[in-house]
Amino acid sequence: MDYEQLLKEYNALKQKLSKYEVVEENKNVVEVKDMEDIKTALKNEVKYYKNIDGTFKLDENDKKIPKKPRTDKTINDYMNILKRAGITDVADLNKLNDVDAMVKNVEERVSAITSQRLQYTAFIAVLEALNLFPDALLKYRKLQEEGNKQYTEANASATLSKKQEEQFATKKDFDAMVSKMEENITLTKTPNLDDKRKLQDLILIKLYQKFPVRNEIATLIKITKKDFDKLETKNKNYLVIDGAKMFLSLNDYKTNDTYGENLLKIPMDIKKLFKEWFKFYNPDKEYVFMNMSGEPITTNYLTKQLQRITKEGLGKSISTTMIRKIYASQYAKKNKKQKKDAKMMGHSVSTQNSVYVKEK
């Protein structure tokens, strides 16, 4: 047997054996006494890349390749999903074992397929990290797979579905709504809660008009350029203030492993609003956006605010995903700027064309 044939058989055997290897993926799970322990378990869980056939991917030293730990943003998203599902205490985890009840809970709260998938993803992550309810875990995985299939089918067509069309607006209509909001805004040096809400609404909607990213805008942290340059690791989402200049440095988003840091220069009109915001409306907080209690907003809160804003302005509750479709659909007749905008949105041109570009 020659060397190449021997190497081929060795690699085949190595892959087969990896499939049956006992993997301690939950070896760092802590004893769960409170909700913070769940966050710790989600953070410490070790997971590994697998091949399509279920075997583990191995590096050149025949070691399994670990996935990156979950980010704080992802963990906080999962914890917020648990909270909205009525799981606010460790004792409430038993609710996850009643799959039918949890499915009813999800469907009553969430209508979009994408959001329902995320709910089940969170449930799966928690059950895997805590090694709980294996039968329920299998059912949630099946629901997740069905959601993935529905999502793929819904986005396979270049034409809007009937449900999508109900929540779709042209870019022209969206821009007109933003212009009307600008006309109606009144800035003040002594803002009340309503004044704060209106200015934050305008800043948010103008950011999405210019940069239709996903929901990472919710987690923006304000930082000076001097302090930004001192950071050893840039793993959060920042609004960087560099004298008269401002830019976004987005590092914690869905496809950051593929596209890396997403740098976006803040245009003059939004920069002027930010200056007012930080001077009179939100002068002391590290986080950029806040709820009406003065606490940092969550991604779920951001979605609800965008839906409220567009419901008031367009008569349609539009989420970040639909805003991305509205923005990308200007490329139904392609132009040279598409590649640059696809990168800004955090996906490839092919993904943009297959998922986001829609025609009525």
DONU-992057 format. One line per field, with one value per residue (C-alpha): residue number from 1; x negated, y, z; residue in three letters. Coordinates in steps of 0.001 Angstrom, whole numbers. Each point is the difference from the previous one (the first is absolute). Layout:
# residues N
num	(NUM,...)
east	(X,...)
north	(Y,...)
up	(Z,...)
residu	(ALA,...)
This chain:
# residues 360
num	(1,2,3,4,5,6,7,8,9,10,11,12,13,14,15,16,17,18,19,20,21,22,23,24,25,26,27,28,29,30,31,32,33,34,35,36,37,38,39,40,41,42,43,44,45,46,47,48,49,50,51,52,53,54,55,56,57,58,59,60,61,62,63,64,65,66,67,68,69,70,71,72,73,74,75,76,77,78,79,80,81,82,83,84,85,86,87,88,89,90,91,92,93,94,95,96,97,98,99,100,101,102,103,104,105,106,107,108,109,110,111,112,113,114,115,116,117,118,119,120,121,122,123,124,125,126,127,128,129,130,131,132,133,134,135,136,137,138,139,140,141,142,143,144,145,146,147,148,149,150,151,152,153,154,155,156,157,158,159,160,161,162,163,164,165,166,167,168,169,170,171,172,173,174,175,176,177,178,179,180,181,182,183,184,185,186,187,188,189,190,191,192,193,194,195,196,197,198,199,200,201,202,203,204,205,206,207,208,209,210,211,212,213,214,215,216,217,218,219,220,221,222,223,224,225,226,227,228,229,230,231,232,233,234,235,236,237,238,239,240,241,242,243,244,245,246,247,248,249,250,251,252,253,254,255,256,257,258,259,260,261,262,263,264,265,266,267,268,269,270,271,272,273,274,275,276,277,278,279,280,281,282,283,284,285,286,287,288,289,290,291,292,293,294,295,296,297,298,299,300,301,302,303,304,305,306,307,308,309,310,311,312,313,314,315,316,317,318,319,320,321,322,323,324,325,326,327,328,329,330,331,332,333,334,335,336,337,338,339,340,341,342,343,344,345,346,347,348,349,350,351,352,353,354,355,356,357,358,359,360)
east	(0,-1515,-265,2854,2437,-1077,490,3435,1119,-1472,1952,3195,-435,-807,3230,2065,-1474,672,3702,107,-2322,1491,-92,368,1548,1526,-2966,-20,3671,453,2584,3022,1297,1124,389,-3585,-1169,1851,-1965,-3222,930,775,-3337,-2088,1572,-2524,1333,-1830,281,1447,26,3223,113,-126,-3672,-2178,-2314,-3612,-3031,-3437,-749,3147,1632,3604,413,1885,2486,-365,1775,3357,-229,1505,2519,1172,255,1952,2330,638,629,2467,1812,289,1386,2606,963,764,-3231,-1270,-1188,-1909,3144,1691,-2383,2456,2283,-2395,929,3570,-700,3641,514,-3222,917,3348,-1866,-2352,2733,2102,-2930,-1854,1377,-3102,-1681,-3448,944,1616,-3176,-2016,2298,-591,-3732,-142,1941,-2334,-3118,1175,1048,-3295,-2091,1839,443,3752,3109,-1486,3416,1115,-3347,607,3438,-1415,-2664,2716,1915,-3190,-563,3583,-507,-3217,1831,2860,-2465,-1915,3198,1306,-3185,-522,2241,-986,3617,1433,2341,3468,-1022,-3244,1858,2227,-3092,-1948,-481,-1976,-3226,1688,2803,-2496,-2084,3121,886,-3482,255,3336,-1491,-2836,2472,1975,-2920,-526,-3307,-179,-2602,2425,1484,2747,557,2068,-2699,-2608,2117,572,-3683,-1100,2645,-1382,-3627,846,2086,-2597,-2743,2006,822,-3745,-1354,2561,-2024,1655,827,-3569,822,1794,-3252,-2050,-2439,-1254,-3789,-2617,-2492,-2825,1542,1041,-3604,-1059,2316,-1954,3052,2843,2843,2951,1902,-1253,944,-3452,-271,-3121,207,2473,145,2032,48,1458,-2253,2217,-1703,2747,2528,1282,-2645,-2949,-2130,268,-92,-1902,227,2643,-1080,2716,-544,2803,1269,340,3785,-42,-3138,1807,2835,-2456,-1679,3354,822,-3192,23,3573,1813,-2493,-3102,-1184,582,-2628,2648,1375,3695,2296,3522,2338,-1397,-3474,-1329,-1827,2331,33,239,3612,749,-1605,2211,3130,-987,-655,3353,1726,-1733,894,3535,492,-1716,962,2853,-2204,-2024,-3417,-2886,-3736,316,2665,-1965,-2895,2302,1299,-3549,-1350,2972,-1208,-2403,2769,-1634,-3660,-2533,-3711,567,1556,-3235,-987,3456,179,-3197,1408,3102,-2158,725,-1079,1472,1431,1743,1282,1454,1536,1335,403,630,3753,2464,3756)
north	(0,3360,2977,1999,-2907,-629,3682,-24,-3016,1482,3241,-1922,-2109,3081,1672,-3111,-307,3655,-648,-2367,1899,917,3771,1818,3128,1037,-588,3639,145,1392,-863,2112,1962,3192,1516,1285,-3609,-668,2822,-1532,-3402,1516,1818,-2996,-2675,-1481,-996,-1348,329,-3013,-1312,-443,-3700,769,-783,2556,2180,-604,2243,-1055,-1425,-2150,2244,1077,3623,1994,2679,3499,574,1745,3764,1984,1440,-3472,-1161,3102,-541,-3572,1141,2637,-2681,-2151,2978,736,-3674,265,-1575,2471,-2421,-3288,-1823,1230,-2071,-2887,1898,-908,-3637,757,511,434,2776,1739,-210,1640,2650,735,133,2374,2379,-277,-183,245,-3274,1491,1023,-3353,-1785,2153,-915,-3713,582,1580,-2894,-2503,1844,74,-3662,-1069,2106,-1296,-3563,93,-1676,-1977,-905,3633,976,-2290,1540,3542,-1030,-1304,3278,1888,-2123,621,3729,-78,-1738,2514,2890,-1400,-527,3469,1611,-2220,2117,3383,1034,1084,-2443,1248,313,1806,2378,1073,1252,1293,3611,1568,1798,3177,-378,-829,3087,2163,-1220,920,3471,590,-1032,2484,2771,-706,-260,2846,11,1345,530,-1269,-3166,-2013,-3728,617,2268,-2710,-2645,2132,864,-3582,-1170,2367,-1003,-3698,234,2183,-2473,-2825,2143,418,-3265,-2851,-2350,-2564,798,707,3715,-724,-820,3041,1321,3597,305,2610,-749,219,-2692,-2018,-189,-1336,-2997,-3237,-1848,1588,-2466,2344,2558,3556,3524,1591,3753,1456,3755,1257,-3432,-3077,-3560,-3372,-2950,-3098,-3171,-2044,-976,-3145,-296,1743,-3166,298,3759,1257,3561,2050,3658,2485,3747,2038,2644,3630,38,-2937,1341,3266,-1954,-2077,3174,1286,-3436,-262,3622,350,-3363,-2708,1720,-2506,-3493,-2235,-1711,1996,-886,-417,-1001,2371,-1165,1105,-3555,-1268,-1342,-3656,-1350,-947,3539,1377,-2217,1145,3661,-312,-1752,2758,2771,-1507,-830,3667,1266,-2553,-1974,-3125,-1642,-373,-1866,186,-2967,1735,3278,-1974,-1364,3512,1336,-2899,-87,3164,-2474,-1926,1717,-453,2795,336,1067,-3331,-1770,2792,141,-3786,90,2862,-2101,-2942,-2508,-995,1307,-3466,-8,3488,-1060,-3254,1171,3777,1251,-256,1159,304)
up	(0,-990,2335,-1572,283,3597,859,-1622,2020,3164,-431,-754,3142,2058,-1111,740,3481,755,-493,2951,2294,3376,231,3300,-1432,3323,2296,1206,975,3498,2607,-850,2964,-1724,-3465,-11,164,-3253,-1637,1319,-1390,-3416,40,1059,-2174,-2415,-3426,-3034,-3763,-1802,-3549,-1946,904,3725,564,1770,-2030,1021,-359,-1245,3462,-8,2620,-167,-1041,2677,-942,1367,3328,-210,162,2869,-2465,-1047,3611,1007,-2977,1177,3565,-1205,-2014,3126,1897,-2672,43,3715,1246,2571,2662,-10,1121,-3198,-2134,411,-2395,-2821,484,-1065,-3705,-1064,2543,-1047,-3694,803,2010,-2910,-2639,2115,489,-3305,-3529,-2193,-944,633,3539,765,-1091,2364,2900,-604,-489,3459,1569,-1675,1156,3623,75,-1591,2365,3077,-1320,675,-1459,-2948,-1437,-12,-1520,-2969,-562,67,-2504,-2301,354,-785,-3117,-1144,565,-2017,-2842,44,89,-2981,-1978,868,-1289,-3039,-2212,-1403,449,3332,1660,913,3651,-881,-2299,2887,1870,-2998,-1044,-2810,809,-1239,2563,2753,-820,-15,3488,1263,-1568,1715,3353,-547,-740,3170,2454,2473,1866,3541,2721,2652,-1496,1635,-603,-3118,-1435,650,-1672,-3102,-484,616,-2499,-2608,569,-150,-3147,-1759,912,-1547,-3006,-574,1432,-76,2179,2276,3629,1176,152,3294,1774,-1029,2609,-107,86,-910,-2754,2551,2206,-3044,-1196,3413,-190,-274,-1302,-1911,569,533,-2057,380,-948,-158,513,-1598,513,-2594,-1628,948,-1275,895,704,-78,1223,1638,-2650,-1704,-2730,1681,-286,-3776,-536,3054,1278,-1798,-85,-918,-182,1579,-2459,1016,492,2455,1685,806,1615,2029,1299,1253,1416,2049,1105,1248,-212,993,1418,2607,-1341,-1614,-2115,-2914,87,2993,898,1776,3364,-1002,-390,-3117,-2664,-1049,-3533,688,1190,-3171,-2177,1814,-349,-3733,-433,1979,-1970,-3382,1122,887,-3153,-2646,1495,-62,2783,-1607,1641,-731,-2376,-2084,46,-1492,-2704,-749,-280,-2064,-2347,-1674,-1647,-1748,-2957,993,289,830,3608,987,993,2373,1573,359,2086,2093,661,1060,-2763,-3520,-3242,-691,3410,-678,-3341,1269,3373,26,-3548,-580,-2617,308)
residu	(MET,ASP,TYR,GLU,GLN,LEU,LEU,LYS,GLU,TYR,ASN,ALA,LEU,LYS,GLN,LYS,LEU,SER,LYS,TYR,GLU,VAL,VAL,GLU,GLU,ASN,LYS,ASN,VAL,VAL,GLU,VAL,LYS,ASP,MET,GLU,ASP,ILE,LYS,THR,ALA,LEU,LYS,ASN,GLU,VAL,LYS,TYR,TYR,LYS,ASN,ILE,ASP,GLY,THR,PHE,LYS,LEU,ASP,GLU,ASN,ASP,LYS,LYS,ILE,PRO,LYS,LYS,PRO,ARG,THR,ASP,LYS,THR,ILE,ASN,ASP,TYR,MET,ASN,ILE,LEU,LYS,ARG,ALA,GLY,ILE,THR,ASP,VAL,ALA,ASP,LEU,ASN,LYS,LEU,ASN,ASP,VAL,ASP,ALA,MET,VAL,LYS,ASN,VAL,GLU,GLU,ARG,VAL,SER,ALA,ILE,THR,SER,GLN,ARG,LEU,GLN,TYR,THR,ALA,PHE,ILE,ALA,VAL,LEU,GLU,ALA,LEU,ASN,LEU,PHE,PRO,ASP,ALA,LEU,LEU,LYS,TYR,ARG,LYS,LEU,GLN,GLU,GLU,GLY,ASN,LYS,GLN,TYR,THR,GLU,ALA,ASN,ALA,SER,ALA,THR,LEU,SER,LYS,LYS,GLN,GLU,GLU,GLN,PHE,ALA,THR,LYS,LYS,ASP,PHE,ASP,ALA,MET,VAL,SER,LYS,MET,GLU,GLU,ASN,ILE,THR,LEU,THR,LYS,THR,PRO,ASN,LEU,ASP,ASP,LYS,ARG,LYS,LEU,GLN,ASP,LEU,ILE,LEU,ILE,LYS,LEU,TYR,GLN,LYS,PHE,PRO,VAL,ARG,ASN,GLU,ILE,ALA,THR,LEU,ILE,LYS,ILE,THR,LYS,LYS,ASP,PHE,ASP,LYS,LEU,GLU,THR,LYS,ASN,LYS,ASN,TYR,LEU,VAL,ILE,ASP,GLY,ALA,LYS,MET,PHE,LEU,SER,LEU,ASN,ASP,TYR,LYS,THR,ASN,ASP,THR,TYR,GLY,GLU,ASN,LEU,LEU,LYS,ILE,PRO,MET,ASP,ILE,LYS,LYS,LEU,PHE,LYS,GLU,TRP,PHE,LYS,PHE,TYR,ASN,PRO,ASP,LYS,GLU,TYR,VAL,PHE,MET,ASN,MET,SER,GLY,GLU,PRO,ILE,THR,THR,ASN,TYR,LEU,THR,LYS,GLN,LEU,GLN,ARG,ILE,THR,LYS,GLU,GLY,LEU,GLY,LYS,SER,ILE,SER,THR,THR,MET,ILE,ARG,LYS,ILE,TYR,ALA,SER,GLN,TYR,ALA,LYS,LYS,ASN,LYS,LYS,GLN,LYS,LYS,ASP,ALA,LYS,MET,MET,GLY,HIS,SER,VAL,SER,THR,GLN,ASN,SER,VAL,TYR,VAL,LYS,GLU,LYS)
